[in-house]
């Protein structure tokens, strides 16, 4: 098994773990404390898990099943989470702080998204990528905000829900790209149009000086290229290599859309 095939487990704070429990009906929830503590009290739906039973669940669960593990303080749960991760489970979570903070978080009202309850799908998405439900513009891995991540994955329904909460469409990730660029990466024309309609900056230049128009031209995405041109994206801008979109066109279809800019 190569390390590239493994999916690293994630550590969740108690409130985020509570969101995941509420929003994932198919969640496999494991309590790895000792059997006596489990019998005294445990979370509803939690199954007791000891080392000698791990192999049983590794065979029984689907690799894409979400797995959440808690212990006393958040230490042993990481060891168990690593076992699932080593066997290519894609969504494995360990609860920081352990049982007590998680039990307390579950007693609190359901998490709100910007003051309005989000859909179960959105809450699960936020928990999966460790986004803060109370701050939907806060970036995580690679500087991606929830909107950027949804755009990158072509999750139009989630992106539209986030836009409805008024998230920042101009935010830039670690490479200087915005959700508009990432929607082009996912090739989702509908999502791209949603972002255009929401007022996304058409001519944002990333850290290499490239715009979304340049990217669609260079990656042979004529449908998206046409959408950007019709929305008013500037084809005369140059990247740091002094090249315009027409000079980056990767196909005849893209070149035809940009030929009026060649002079």
Phi and psi in degrees as GROMACS dihedral restraints (atoms count N, CA, C in turn):
[ dihedral_restraints ]
;  ai    aj    ak    al  type     phi  dphi    fc
    3     4     5     6     1   -86.8    20    10
    4     5     6     7     1   151.1    20    10
    6     7     8     9     1   -63.9    20    10
    7     8     9    10     1   -24.3    20    10
    9    10    11    12     1   -66.8    20    10
   10    11    12    13     1   -22.1    20    10
   12    13    14    15     1   -86.6    20    10
   13    14    15    16     1    -7.6    20    10
   15    16    17    18     1   -88.5    20    10
   16    17    18    19     1   151.9    20    10
   18    19    20    21     1  -115.4    20    10
   19    20    21    22     1   113.4    20    10
   21    22    23    24     1   -61.8    20    10
   22    23    24    25     1   141.2    20    10
   24    25    26    27     1   -72.7    20    10
   25    26    27    28     1   160.8    20    10
   27    28    29    30     1  -118.8    20    10
   28    29    30    31     1   145.8    20    10
   30    31    32    33     1   -98.2    20    10
   31    32    33    34     1   128.4    20    10
   33    34    35    36     1  -112.6    20    10
   34    35    36    37     1   141.0    20    10
   36    37    38    39     1   -71.2    20    10
   37    38    39    40     1   163.1    20    10
   39    40    41    42     1   -57.3    20    10
   40    41    42    43     1   -46.2    20    10
   42    43    44    45     1   -60.7    20    10
   43    44    45    46     1   -39.9    20    10
   45    46    47    48     1   -68.9    20    10
   46    47    48    49     1   -36.5    20    10
   48    49    50    51     1   -64.6    20    10
   49    50    51    52     1   -37.5    20    10
   51    52    53    54     1   -63.5    20    10
   52    53    54    55     1   -40.2    20    10
   54    55    56    57     1   -60.3    20    10
   55    56    57    58     1   -43.9    20    10
   57    58    59    60     1   -63.0    20    10
   58    59    60    61     1   -43.1    20    10
   60    61    62    63     1   -61.4    20    10
   61    62    63    64     1   -42.5    20    10
   63    64    65    66     1   -69.3    20    10
   64    65    66    67     1   -29.8    20    10
   66    67    68    69     1  -102.7    20    10
   67    68    69    70     1    -5.3    20    10
   69    70    71    72     1  -119.9    20    10
   70    71    72    73     1    91.3    20    10
   72    73    74    75     1   -63.2    20    10
   73    74    75    76     1   -24.5    20    10
   75    76    77    78     1   -93.4    20    10
   76    77    78    79     1    13.1    20    10
   78    79    80    81     1   -65.6    20    10
   79    80    81    82     1   134.3    20    10
   81    82    83    84     1   -92.8    20    10
   82    83    84    85     1   110.4    20    10
   84    85    86    87     1  -107.3    20    10
   85    86    87    88     1   122.5    20    10
   87    88    89    90     1  -120.5    20    10
   88    89    90    91     1   138.8    20    10
   90    91    92    93     1  -109.0    20    10
   91    92    93    94     1   116.7    20    10
   93    94    95    96     1  -107.6    20    10
   94    95    96    97     1    17.7    20    10
   96    97    98    99     1   -72.8    20    10
   97    98    99   100     1   177.0    20    10
   99   100   101   102     1   -68.7    20    10
  100   101   102   103     1   160.0    20    10
  102   103   104   105     1   -61.1    20    10
  103   104   105   106     1   -35.6    20    10
  105   106   107   108     1   -64.5    20    10
  106   107   108   109     1   -46.2    20    10
  108   109   110   111     1   -62.0    20    10
  109   110   111   112     1   -39.6    20    10
  111   112   113   114     1   -62.8    20    10
  112   113   114   115     1   -43.2    20    10
  114   115   116   117     1   -65.9    20    10
  115   116   117   118     1   -33.3    20    10
  117   118   119   120     1   -68.1    20    10
  118   119   120   121     1   -44.5    20    10
  120   121   122   123     1  -164.4    20    10
  121   122   123   124     1   144.3    20    10
  123   124   125   126     1  -160.3    20    10
  124   125   126   127     1   165.8    20    10
  126   127   128   129     1   -70.8    20    10
  127   128   129   130     1   144.9    20    10
  129   130   131   132     1   -58.6    20    10
  130   131   132   133     1   128.4    20    10
  132   133   134   135     1    88.7    20    10
  133   134   135   136     1    -7.6    20    10
  135   136   137   138     1   -77.0    20    10
  136   137   138   139     1   140.8    20    10
  138   139   140   141     1  -108.5    20    10
  139   140   141   142     1   138.9    20    10
  141   142   143   144     1   -73.7    20    10
  142   143   144   145     1   137.5    20    10
  144   145   146   147     1  -133.7    20    10
  145   146   147   148     1   124.7    20    10
  147   148   149   150     1  -117.3    20    10
  148   149   150   151     1   166.0    20    10
  150   151   152   153     1   -58.1    20    10
  151   152   153   154     1   -36.0    20    10
  153   154   155   156     1   -74.7    20    10
  154   155   156   157     1    -6.3    20    10
  156   157   158   159     1  -108.0    20    10
  157   158   159   160     1    -3.0    20    10
  159   160   161   162     1   -60.5    20    10
  160   161   162   163     1   -44.4    20    10
  162   163   164   165     1   -58.4    20    10
  163   164   165   166     1   -34.4    20    10
  165   166   167   168     1   -61.8    20    10
  166   167   168   169     1   -46.1    20    10
  168   169   170   171     1   -75.2    20    10
  169   170   171   172     1   -29.4    20    10
  171   172   173   174     1   -61.4    20    10
  172   173   174   175     1   -34.6    20    10
  174   175   176   177     1   -82.8    20    10
  175   176   177   178     1   -30.5    20    10
  177   178   179   180     1   -82.4    20    10
  178   179   180   181     1   -36.0    20    10
  180   181   182   183     1   -88.0    20    10
  181   182   183   184     1   146.6    20    10
  183   184   185   186     1   -70.4    20    10
  184   185   186   187     1   148.1    20    10
  186   187   188   189     1   -66.0    20    10
  187   188   189   190     1   -21.4    20    10
  189   190   191   192     1   -96.8    20    10
  190   191   192   193     1     6.6    20    10
  192   193   194   195     1   -73.4    20    10
  193   194   195   196     1   133.5    20    10
  195   196   197   198     1   -70.4    20    10
  196   197   198   199     1   134.4    20    10
  198   199   200   201     1  -125.2    20    10
  199   200   201   202     1   123.7    20    10
  201   202   203   204     1  -120.8    20    10
  202   203   204   205     1   130.7    20    10
  204   205   206   207     1  -127.0    20    10
  205   206   207   208     1   133.0    20    10
  207   208   209   210     1  -129.7    20    10
  208   209   210   211     1   155.4    20    10
  210   211   212   213     1  -134.2    20    10
  211   212   213   214     1  -142.4    20    10
  213   214   215   216     1   -79.5    20    10
  214   215   216   217     1   -51.0    20    10
  216   217   218   219     1  -131.1    20    10
  217   218   219   220     1     0.6    20    10
  219   220   221   222     1   101.2    20    10
  220   221   222   223     1    12.5    20    10
  222   223   224   225     1   -98.7    20    10
  223   224   225   226     1   -58.0    20    10
  225   226   227   228     1   -61.5    20    10
  226   227   228   229     1   -31.7    20    10
  228   229   230   231     1   -62.1    20    10
  229   230   231   232     1   -30.3    20    10
  231   232   233   234     1   -68.2    20    10
  232   233   234   235     1   -38.0    20    10
  234   235   236   237     1   -62.0    20    10
  235   236   237   238     1   -44.6    20    10
  237   238   239   240     1   -67.4    20    10
  238   239   240   241     1   -40.0    20    10
  240   241   242   243     1   -61.0    20    10
  241   242   243   244     1   -37.9    20    10
  243   244   245   246     1   -63.7    20    10
  244   245   246   247     1   -35.1    20    10
  246   247   248   249     1   -60.9    20    10
  247   248   249   250     1   -45.8    20    10
  249   250   251   252     1   -66.0    20    10
  250   251   252   253     1   -40.2    20    10
  252   253   254   255     1   -62.6    20    10
  253   254   255   256     1   -39.7    20    10
  255   256   257   258     1   -63.3    20    10
  256   257   258   259     1   -24.2    20    10
  258   259   260   261     1  -100.3    20    10
  259   260   261   262     1    26.8    20    10
  261   262   263   264     1    69.5    20    10
  262   263   264   265     1    21.9    20    10
  264   265   266   267     1   -70.4    20    10
  265   266   267   268     1   134.6    20    10
  267   268   269   270     1   -86.2    20    10
  268   269   270   271     1   -28.6    20    10
  270   271   272   273     1  -130.3    20    10
  271   272   273   274     1    89.2    20    10
  273   274   275   276     1  -122.3    20    10
  274   275   276   277     1   133.5    20    10
  276   277   278   279     1  -132.6    20    10
  277   278   279   280     1   140.4    20    10
  279   280   281   282     1  -114.2    20    10
  280   281   282   283     1   140.7    20    10
  282   283   284   285     1   -94.0    20    10
  283   284   285   286     1   115.2    20    10
  285   286   287   288     1   -65.6    20    10
  286   287   288   289     1   134.0    20    10
  288   289   290   291     1    92.0    20    10
  289   290   291   292     1   -21.6    20    10
  291   292   293   294     1    82.4    20    10
  292   293   294   295     1  -156.9    20    10
  294   295   296   297     1   -61.5    20    10
  295   296   297   298     1   -52.3    20    10
  297   298   299   300     1   -61.2    20    10
  298   299   300   301     1   -50.5    20    10
  300   301   302   303     1   -60.5    20    10
  301   302   303   304     1   -34.7    20    10
  303   304   305   306     1   -69.0    20    10
  304   305   306   307     1   -42.8    20    10
  306   307   308   309     1   -61.1    20    10
  307   308   309   310     1   -39.1    20    10
  309   310   311   312     1   -65.8    20    10
  310   311   312   313     1   -43.4    20    10
  312   313   314   315     1   -62.5    20    10
  313   314   315   316     1   -34.2    20    10
  315   316   317   318     1   -73.0    20    10
  316   317   318   319     1   -18.7    20    10
  318   319   320   321     1   -80.9    20    10
  319   320   321   322     1   -17.8    20    10
  321   322   323   324     1   -80.5    20    10
  322   323   324   325     1   160.7    20    10
  324   325   326   327     1   -58.1    20    10
  325   326   327   328     1   152.7    20    10
  327   328   329   330     1   -54.7    20    10
  328   329   330   331     1   143.4    20    10
  330   331   332   333     1   -62.1    20    10
  331   332   333   334     1   139.2    20    10
  333   334   335   336     1  -103.2    20    10
  334   335   336   337     1   150.5    20    10
  336   337   338   339     1  -107.8    20    10
  337   338   339   340     1   111.1    20    10
  339   340   341   342     1    50.5    20    10
  340   341   342   343     1    38.1    20    10
  342   343   344   345     1    85.3    20    10
  343   344   345   346     1    -5.9    20    10
  345   346   347   348     1  -128.2    20    10
  346   347   348   349     1   134.5    20    10
  348   349   350   351     1   -63.2    20    10
  349   350   351   352     1   126.0    20    10
  351   352   353   354     1   -83.4    20    10
  352   353   354   355     1   168.1    20    10
  354   355   356   357     1   -68.5    20    10
  355   356   357   358     1   156.8    20    10
  357   358   359   360     1   -56.4    20    10
  358   359   360   361     1   -35.0    20    10
  360   361   362   363     1   -65.4    20    10
  361   362   363   364     1   -40.7    20    10
  363   364   365   366     1   -68.1    20    10
  364   365   366   367     1   -44.0    20    10
  366   367   368   369     1   -62.2    20    10
  367   368   369   370     1   -39.4    20    10
  369   370   371   372     1   -66.1    20    10
  370   371   372   373     1   -40.7    20    10
  372   373   374   375     1   -61.7    20    10
  373   374   375   376     1   -44.9    20    10
  375   376   377   378     1   -62.8    20    10
  376   377   378   379     1   -41.8    20    10
  378   379   380   381     1   -68.4    20    10
  379   380   381   382     1   -40.0    20    10
  381   382   383   384     1   -59.3    20    10
  382   383   384   385     1   -40.6    20    10
  384   385   386   387     1  -100.6    20    10
  385   386   387   388     1    11.6    20    10
  387   388   389   390     1    59.5    20    10
  388   389   390   391     1    37.4    20    10
  390   391   392   393     1   -82.6    20    10
  391   392   393   394     1   156.2    20    10
  393   394   395   396     1   -87.9    20    10
  394   395   396   397     1   113.0    20    10
  396   397   398   399     1   -62.1    20    10
  397   398   399   400     1   -21.6    20    10
  399   400   401   402     1   -87.2    20    10
  400   401   402   403     1    -9.6    20    10
  402   403   404   405     1  -144.1    20    10
  403   404   405   406     1    90.9    20    10
  405   406   407   408     1   -76.4    20    10
  406   407   408   409     1    -1.4    20    10
  408   409   410   411     1  -104.8    20    10
  409   410   411   412     1     2.3    20    10
  411   412   413   414     1   -76.5    20    10
  412   413   414   415     1   125.9    20    10
  414   415   416   417     1   -79.9    20    10
  415   416   417   418     1   159.1    20    10
  417   418   419   420     1  -128.6    20    10
  418   419   420   421     1  -132.0    20    10
  420   421   422   423     1   -53.5    20    10
  421   422   423   424     1   129.3    20    10
  423   424   425   426     1    62.7    20    10
  424   425   426   427     1    17.9    20    10
  426   427   428   429     1    76.7    20    10
  427   428   429   430     1    16.4    20    10
  429   430   431   432     1   -83.5    20    10
  430   431   432   433     1   133.2    20    10
  432   433   434   435     1   -87.4    20    10
  433   434   435   436     1   169.2    20    10
  435   436   437   438     1   -54.6    20    10
  436   437   438   439     1   -40.4    20    10
  438   439   440   441     1   -64.1    20    10
  439   440   441   442     1   -42.5    20    10
  441   442   443   444     1   -61.9    20    10
  442   443   444   445     1   -44.4    20    10
  444   445   446   447     1   -63.1    20    10
  445   446   447   448     1   -42.7    20    10
  447   448   449   450     1   -63.3    20    10
  448   449   450   451     1   -41.1    20    10
  450   451   452   453     1   -64.8    20    10
  451   452   453   454     1   -43.0    20    10
  453   454   455   456     1   -62.1    20    10
  454   455   456   457     1   -36.0    20    10
  456   457   458   459     1   -89.1    20    10
  457   458   459   460     1    -0.6    20    10
  459   460   461   462     1    67.6    20    10
  460   461   462   463     1    30.7    20    10
  462   463   464   465     1   -91.3    20    10
  463   464   465   466     1    80.5    20    10
  465   466   467   468     1   -63.2    20    10
  466   467   468   469     1   -42.3    20    10
  468   469   470   471     1   -61.2    20    10
  469   470   471   472     1   -41.8    20    10
  471   472   473   474     1   -67.7    20    10
  472   473   474   475     1   -41.9    20    10
  474   475   476   477     1   -61.4    20    10
  475   476   477   478     1   -42.0    20    10
  477   478   479   480     1   -65.9    20    10
  478   479   480   481     1   -37.0    20    10
  480   481   482   483     1   -65.1    20    10
  481   482   483   484     1   -41.7    20    10
  483   484   485   486     1   -65.0    20    10
  484   485   486   487     1   -41.2    20    10
  486   487   488   489     1   -61.1    20    10
  487   488   489   490     1   -35.3    20    10
  489   490   491   492     1   -65.1    20    10
  490   491   492   493     1   -24.3    20    10
  492   493   494   495     1   -85.9    20    10
  493   494   495   496     1    -0.2    20    10
  495   496   497   498     1    80.3    20    10
  496   497   498   499     1    30.5    20    10
  498   499   500   501     1   -67.9    20    10
  499   500   501   502     1   163.8    20    10
  501   502   503   504     1   -78.4    20    10
  502   503   504   505     1   113.8    20    10
  504   505   506   507     1   -82.8    20    10
  505   506   507   508     1    -8.0    20    10
  507   508   509   510     1   -99.5    20    10
  508   509   510   511     1    -4.0    20    10
  510   511   512   513     1   -58.9    20    10
  511   512   513   514     1   145.0    20    10
  513   514   515   516     1  -115.9    20    10
  514   515   516   517     1   144.4    20    10
  516   517   518   519     1   -89.3    20    10
  517   518   519   520     1  -167.7    20    10
  519   520   521   522     1   -64.6    20    10
  520   521   522   523     1   -21.1    20    10
  522   523   524   525     1   -97.1    20    10
  523   524   525   526     1     1.1    20    10
  525   526   527   528     1    85.3    20    10
  526   527   528   529     1    10.4    20    10
  528   529   530   531     1   -93.1    20    10
  529   530   531   532     1   154.1    20    10
  531   532   533   534     1  -109.6    20    10
  532   533   534   535     1   177.7    20    10
  534   535   536   537     1   -59.2    20    10
  535   536   537   538     1   -30.4    20    10
  537   538   539   540     1   -59.9    20    10
  538   539   540   541     1   -48.5    20    10
  540   541   542   543     1   -59.6    20    10
  541   542   543   544     1   -45.0    20    10
  543   544   545   546     1   -68.0    20    10
  544   545   546   547     1   -30.0    20    10
  546   547   548   549     1   -66.0    20    10
  547   548   549   550     1   -33.3    20    10
  549   550   551   552     1   -68.1    20    10
  550   551   552   553     1   -36.6    20    10
  552   553   554   555     1   -60.4    20    10
  553   554   555   556     1   -41.7    20    10
  555   556   557   558     1   -79.5    20    10
  556   557   558   559     1    -6.3    20    10
  558   559   560   561     1    63.8    20    10
  559   560   561   562     1    27.8    20    10
  561   562   563   564     1   -96.9    20    10
  562   563   564   565     1   100.5    20    10
  564   565   566   567     1   -65.6    20    10
  565   566   567   568     1   -39.2    20    10
  567   568   569   570     1   -63.5    20    10
  568   569   570   571     1   -42.8    20    10
  570   571   572   573     1   -66.3    20    10
  571   572   573   574     1   -40.6    20    10
  573   574   575   576     1   -59.6    20    10
  574   575   576   577     1   -43.6    20    10
  576   577   578   579     1   -64.1    20    10
  577   578   579   580     1   -37.8    20    10
  579   580   581   582     1   -59.5    20    10
  580   581   582   583     1   -42.4    20    10
  582   583   584   585     1   -69.3    20    10
  583   584   585   586     1   -38.3    20    10
  585   586   587   588     1   -61.7    20    10
  586   587   588   589     1   -45.4    20    10
  588   589   590   591     1   -64.0    20    10
  589   590   591   592     1   -27.6    20    10
  591   592   593   594     1   -82.7    20    10
  592   593   594   595     1    -0.6    20    10
  594   595   596   597     1    91.4    20    10
  595   596   597   598     1    21.5    20    10
  597   598   599   600     1   -61.1    20    10
  598   599   600   601     1   143.4    20    10
  600   601   602   603     1   -67.2    20    10
  601   602   603   604     1   117.9    20    10
  603   604   605   606     1   -74.2    20    10
  604   605   606   607     1   -30.2    20    10
  606   607   608   609     1  -110.7    20    10
  607   608   609   610     1    24.6    20    10
  609   610   611   612     1   -57.8    20    10
  610   611   612   613     1   134.2    20    10
  612   613   614   615     1  -108.5    20    10
  613   614   615   616     1   126.0    20    10
  615   616   617   618     1   -78.6    20    10
  616   617   618   619     1  -168.9    20    10
  618   619   620   621     1   -69.2    20    10
  619   620   621   622     1   -10.8    20    10
  621   622   623   624     1  -102.5    20    10
  622   623   624   625     1     5.0    20    10
  624   625   626   627     1    81.1    20    10
  625   626   627   628     1     8.9    20    10
  627   628   629   630     1   -92.2    20    10
  628   629   630   631     1   147.4    20    10
  630   631   632   633     1  -106.8    20    10
  631   632   633   634     1   169.2    20    10
  633   634   635   636     1   -62.7    20    10
  634   635   636   637     1   -33.7    20    10
  636   637   638   639     1   -63.0    20    10
  637   638   639   640     1   -44.1    20    10
  639   640   641   642     1   -61.6    20    10
  640   641   642   643     1   -40.9    20    10
  642   643   644   645     1   -64.7    20    10
  643   644   645   646     1   -45.0    20    10
  645   646   647   648     1   -65.8    20    10
  646   647   648   649     1   -33.6    20    10
  648   649   650   651     1   -69.3    20    10
  649   650   651   652     1   -43.7    20    10
  651   652   653   654     1   -76.9    20    10
  652   653   654   655     1   -17.2    20    10
  654   655   656   657     1  -110.1    20    10
  655   656   657   658     1    13.9    20    10
  657   658   659   660     1    57.0    20    10
  658   659   660   661     1    60.4    20    10
  660   661   662   663     1  -123.1    20    10
  661   662   663   664     1    70.4    20    10
  663   664   665   666     1   -61.2    20    10
  664   665   666   667     1   -36.1    20    10
  666   667   668   669     1   -62.4    20    10
  667   668   669   670     1   -42.9    20    10
  669   670   671   672     1   -72.5    20    10
  670   671   672   673     1   -36.6    20    10
  672   673   674   675     1   -58.5    20    10
  673   674   675   676     1   -44.9    20    10
  675   676   677   678     1   -63.5    20    10
  676   677   678   679     1   -41.0    20    10
  678   679   680   681     1   -59.2    20    10
  679   680   681   682     1   -44.2    20    10
  681   682   683   684     1   -66.9    20    10
  682   683   684   685     1   -41.3    20    10
  684   685   686   687     1   -63.2    20    10
  685   686   687   688     1   -44.3    20    10
  687   688   689   690     1   -65.5    20    10
  688   689   690   691     1   -27.6    20    10
  690   691   692   693     1   -81.7    20    10
  691   692   693   694     1   -11.6    20    10
  693   694   695   696     1   108.1    20    10
  694   695   696   697     1    15.6    20    10
  696   697   698   699     1   -63.2    20    10
  697   698   699   700     1   143.1    20    10
  699   700   701   702     1   -85.7    20    10
  700   701   702   703     1   112.7    20    10
  702   703   704   705     1   -81.2    20    10
  703   704   705   706     1    -5.9    20    10
  705   706   707   708     1   -91.9    20    10
  706   707   708   709     1    -7.3    20    10
  708   709   710   711     1   -65.6    20    10
  709   710   711   712     1   148.8    20    10
  711   712   713   714     1  -117.7    20    10
  712   713   714   715     1   147.1    20    10
  714   715   716   717     1   -84.2    20    10
  715   716   717   718     1  -173.4    20    10
  717   718   719   720     1   -71.9    20    10
  718   719   720   721     1    -9.3    20    10
  720   721   722   723     1   -96.2    20    10
  721   722   723   724     1    11.1    20    10
  723   724   725   726     1    65.3    20    10
  724   725   726   727     1    35.0    20    10
  726   727   728   729     1  -119.1    20    10
  727   728   729   730     1   140.6    20    10
  729   730   731   732     1   -95.4    20    10
  730   731   732   733     1   173.0    20    10
  732   733   734   735     1   -58.4    20    10
  733   734   735   736     1   -40.6    20    10
  735   736   737   738     1   -63.1    20    10
  736   737   738   739     1   -32.3    20    10
  738   739   740   741     1   -80.3    20    10
  739   740   741   742     1    -9.8    20    10
  741   742   743   744     1  -103.9    20    10
  742   743   744   745     1    -2.7    20    10
  744   745   746   747     1   -55.4    20    10
  745   746   747   748     1   128.5    20    10
  747   748   749   750     1   -99.0    20    10
  748   749   750   751     1    -1.8    20    10
  750   751   752   753     1  -150.1    20    10
  751   752   753   754     1   163.4    20    10
  753   754   755   756     1   -62.3    20    10
  754   755   756   757     1   -38.8    20    10
  756   757   758   759     1   -60.5    20    10
  757   758   759   760     1   -43.4    20    10
  759   760   761   762     1   -69.6    20    10
  760   761   762   763     1   -39.5    20    10
  762   763   764   765     1   -62.9    20    10
  763   764   765   766     1   -38.4    20    10
  765   766   767   768     1   -63.6    20    10
  766   767   768   769     1   -38.2    20    10
  768   769   770   771     1   -69.0    20    10
  769   770   771   772     1   -23.0    20    10
  771   772   773   774     1  -110.2    20    10
  772   773   774   775     1     0.9    20    10
  774   775   776   777     1   -62.2    20    10
  775   776   777   778     1   -27.3    20    10
  777   778   779   780     1   -68.9    20    10
  778   779   780   781     1   -11.1    20    10
  780   781   782   783     1  -101.6    20    10
  781   782   783   784     1    -0.1    20    10
  783   784   785   786     1   -72.1    20    10
  784   785   786   787     1   -24.4    20    10
